[in-house]
Amino acid sequence: MGNNLTTANEDRFAAVFGYSYKTVVVKGWRFIATNSQYWMPTEERDRLGKYREWLKGELDAARVGTEPVIVAGHIPPFAHALDEKDGYSNCPKAERTAFLDACLAAKARLYLAGHTHAYAAHGYKGLEILNAETTCCNFDFRPFGFRLLKLSAVGDYSWNFIKV
């Protein structure tokens, strides 16, 4: 989709994958798949407003729901530390804490991300923020692979590396 979000890029992505953000409930878990590209500068003000309205609604619905929640987005809220400077690999600092607090209020257990091409496991007040390795280019020189997330019906999970 690119870091300079445009209508054309988002429409092309949605044409292939069916959506650029969506919530699904699978086997008792609520997955909120965000479009974290909206954290990057965009001229798409109408779409940004609609996206933010959708995200607020989904987090509000999760807050009153009964399912454990996983939020996912390509870009992590932060790459190394909560107070790091704004950059290519994170959510803008001005929005970071409010976003993470909204995830916590929605009972999110995990935030799954990519983008950094490096393994990371961070926490924010009990919310785990997990970045997996890749199958193409790991900037931290870890082996190529992916993470297998196993979820239980009672809200427990494991996250294991699978080397390729």
C-alpha positions as CSV (number, residue, x, y, z in Angstrom):
1,M,0.0,0.0,0.0
2,G,3.0,2.3,0.5
3,N,3.7,4.9,3.2
4,N,2.2,7.7,1.2
5,L,-1.4,6.6,1.4
6,T,-3.4,7.5,-1.7
7,T,-6.9,6.6,-2.8
8,A,-5.4,4.7,-5.7
9,N,-3.0,2.7,-3.5
10,E,-5.7,1.8,-1.0
11,D,-8.2,0.9,-3.7
12,R,-5.6,-1.3,-5.4
13,F,-4.9,-3.0,-2.1
14,A,-8.6,-3.6,-1.4
15,A,-9.1,-4.9,-4.9
16,V,-6.6,-7.7,-4.2
17,F,-7.3,-8.4,-0.5
18,G,-10.9,-7.3,-0.2
19,Y,-10.4,-4.5,2.4
20,S,-7.7,-2.3,3.9
21,Y,-9.2,-2.6,7.4
22,K,-11.7,-4.9,9.0
23,T,-12.9,-6.7,12.1
24,V,-13.6,-10.4,12.3
25,V,-14.5,-12.7,15.1
26,V,-12.9,-16.2,14.7
27,K,-13.4,-19.0,17.3
28,G,-14.3,-16.5,20.0
29,W,-11.4,-14.0,19.4
30,R,-12.1,-10.5,17.9
31,F,-9.4,-9.4,15.4
32,I,-9.3,-5.7,14.6
33,A,-7.1,-5.4,11.5
34,T,-6.2,-1.7,11.3
35,N,-4.8,0.3,8.4
36,S,-1.8,1.7,10.2
37,Q,-0.8,3.5,7.0
38,Y,-3.2,6.2,8.1
39,W,-0.6,7.1,10.7
40,M,1.6,8.3,7.9
41,P,1.0,11.7,6.2
42,T,-1.9,11.5,3.8
43,E,-4.0,14.0,1.7
44,E,-6.9,11.6,2.0
45,R,-8.8,13.6,4.7
46,D,-12.2,12.2,3.9
47,R,-10.9,8.6,4.1
48,L,-8.9,9.4,7.2
49,G,-12.0,10.7,9.0
50,K,-14.0,7.6,8.0
51,Y,-11.2,5.3,9.0
52,R,-10.8,7.0,12.4
53,E,-14.6,6.8,13.0
54,W,-14.6,3.1,12.0
55,L,-11.7,2.3,14.4
56,K,-13.3,4.2,17.3
57,G,-16.5,2.2,16.7
58,E,-14.7,-1.1,16.6
59,L,-12.7,-0.4,19.7
60,D,-15.9,0.7,21.5
61,A,-17.7,-2.4,20.4
62,A,-14.8,-4.6,21.6
63,R,-14.9,-2.8,25.0
64,V,-18.4,-4.0,25.6
65,G,-18.0,-7.4,23.8
66,T,-17.0,-10.6,25.5
67,E,-14.3,-11.8,23.2
68,P,-10.5,-11.5,23.8
69,V,-9.2,-8.9,21.4
70,I,-6.2,-8.8,19.0
71,V,-5.4,-5.6,17.2
72,A,-3.1,-5.8,14.1
73,G,-1.5,-3.3,11.9
74,H,1.5,-3.2,9.7
75,I,3.2,-0.4,11.5
76,P,3.8,-0.9,15.3
77,P,2.8,1.8,17.8
78,F,6.6,2.1,18.6
79,A,9.6,0.2,17.4
80,H,11.9,0.4,20.5
81,A,10.5,2.6,23.2
82,L,7.2,4.3,24.0
83,D,8.9,7.8,24.1
84,E,10.9,7.4,20.9
85,K,10.8,10.1,18.2
86,D,8.4,10.0,15.3
87,G,9.8,8.1,12.4
88,Y,9.3,5.7,9.6
89,S,8.8,2.8,12.0
90,N,6.1,4.0,14.4
91,C,2.9,5.7,15.2
92,P,3.2,9.5,15.7
93,K,4.1,10.3,19.3
94,A,1.1,12.7,19.5
95,E,-1.3,9.7,18.9
96,R,0.7,6.8,20.4
97,T,-0.4,6.7,24.0
98,A,-4.1,7.6,23.2
99,F,-4.1,4.7,20.7
100,L,-2.6,2.2,23.1
101,D,-4.9,3.3,25.9
102,A,-7.9,2.8,23.5
103,C,-6.6,-0.7,22.7
104,L,-6.4,-1.4,26.4
105,A,-9.9,-0.1,27.1
106,A,-11.1,-2.4,24.3
107,K,-9.5,-5.4,26.2
108,A,-6.9,-6.0,23.6
109,R,-4.3,-8.6,24.6
110,L,-2.0,-8.3,21.6
111,Y,-1.0,-5.8,19.0
112,L,0.6,-7.7,16.0
113,A,2.8,-5.7,13.6
114,G,5.4,-6.0,10.9
115,H,7.1,-3.2,9.0
116,T,10.3,-3.1,11.0
117,H,11.8,-6.4,9.5
118,A,13.0,-7.2,13.0
119,Y,11.8,-9.3,15.8
120,A,10.5,-7.3,18.8
121,A,8.4,-8.0,21.8
122,H,7.4,-5.0,23.9
123,G,4.7,-4.2,26.4
124,Y,2.5,-1.3,27.3
125,K,0.5,-1.7,30.6
126,G,-0.2,-5.4,29.9
127,L,-0.7,-5.1,26.1
128,E,1.9,-7.1,24.3
129,I,3.2,-5.6,21.1
130,L,4.8,-8.3,18.9
131,N,6.7,-7.9,15.6
132,A,7.6,-11.1,13.8
133,E,10.6,-12.1,11.7
134,T,10.1,-12.1,7.9
135,T,10.7,-14.6,5.1
136,C,12.6,-12.1,3.0
137,C,14.9,-9.6,4.8
138,N,15.5,-9.4,8.5
139,F,17.3,-6.3,9.5
140,D,18.3,-7.9,12.8
141,F,19.9,-10.9,11.0
142,R,17.6,-13.4,12.6
143,P,16.8,-16.5,10.6
144,F,14.0,-16.3,8.0
145,G,10.7,-17.5,9.2
146,F,7.3,-16.5,10.6
147,R,5.4,-16.7,13.9
148,L,2.6,-19.2,14.6
149,L,0.0,-17.7,16.9
150,K,-2.0,-20.4,18.8
151,L,-5.1,-19.2,20.5
152,S,-7.1,-21.0,23.1
153,A,-10.8,-20.7,23.8
154,V,-10.2,-19.3,27.2
155,G,-8.0,-16.4,26.0
156,D,-4.5,-17.8,26.3
157,Y,-2.1,-17.9,23.5
158,S,1.4,-18.9,22.4
159,W,3.6,-17.3,19.7
160,N,6.2,-19.6,18.3
161,F,8.9,-19.0,15.7
162,I,8.8,-21.3,12.6
163,K,12.1,-21.2,10.6
164,V,11.9,-21.5,6.8
